[in-house]
């Protein structure tokens, strides 16, 4: 098998640098950090979600949450969004999640 025929490891760095809100935008605000931590914990706890979903970017700025990155299906996208909304409560959740094609 030639090197160019090998499928690269999942890396969504390029997608996550496509502009908009980034992790650098999240300041050292305790409430925002806690919201992000709780959302991440809820996503990681769901073992039915793919590695893609477990690795989505979560950025919270002044109570508003942004989700970025690829997931494996529309169902997975909905599950991640629901977990974020449940944790964020009254805060807004802006989803920039995309469904990655299967290789």
N, C-alpha and C positions, 0 to 999 in steps of 0.2 A: 504494500500500500504506500503510495506516495504521500509526502507531507501535505500537499495542497488538497488531497482527498479527505483528510481527517477533519471531522467536525470540531470546531473550536468549543471550548468550555463556555457555558452560559456566562456572558458578561454584559451587563446592561449599562455600563459606564457611559457609553455614547448617548444612549437614550436619556439618561438621567442628567446630562449636561446640555439638554436642548433648550435652555433658557427658562424663564419663569422662576419660581421659588426653588431655592436650593437649601441644603443643610446649613450653609453659611448664613442664611437668613435667620435661622433660629438662634436667638440670643440666649443668654444665660438666665432667662426668666424661669424661676422654679416651677410655676404652674404649667408653662409650656413644655418644659422638660418632662414633667410628671405625666402630662397627657400623652406625649410621644412614647414614653416608657410603657405606659399601660396599654396603648394600642399595640406596640411591638410584642408585649407579653401575651396579649390575647391572640395575635396572629400566630406566634410561634407555638402556643399551646394547642392549636388546631393541627393535629398530625395528618389530617386528610388533605391539607393544602400542600402544594408543590414547593420545592426549593425556591422557585421564582417568587411565589407569593410570600414566602418567609423573608425574602430579601428586598421587598419593595421599600422605597424611600418614604419616610414619614417625617414631615416637617411641620411643626406647630409654631405659629407666630401670632401672638396676641389672641390666643384661643382658636384661631382658624387653622385647620389641618389641611395639608396638601399631601396626597398620595401619588407617587410616581413610580413607573416601571412596568415591566411586563408580568403577566400572569398567564396561566395555561388555558383558561376557559372563561366564558361569560359567567358561569356559576361561581368560579373562584373569585372573579372580579367583584361580583355581588357580595360574596361572603366577606372579603376584606373590607369593602366599603361599609357593610353592616356593622362589623366589629369596630371600625373607626367611629361611626356615628353613635354607637352605643356608649363608647368611652367618652367621646367629646361632648355628649349631652347637648347643651344649648349652643355649643360652638359649631361653626360651619365646617363641612368637609367637602373639599374640592378634589374630585378624583381625576387624575390624569393617567390612570392605569390603562394599559393596552393589553390585548390578547395576543400573545406570541404564537406564531405558527409552529406547528409540530414539525420536527425534522425527521 
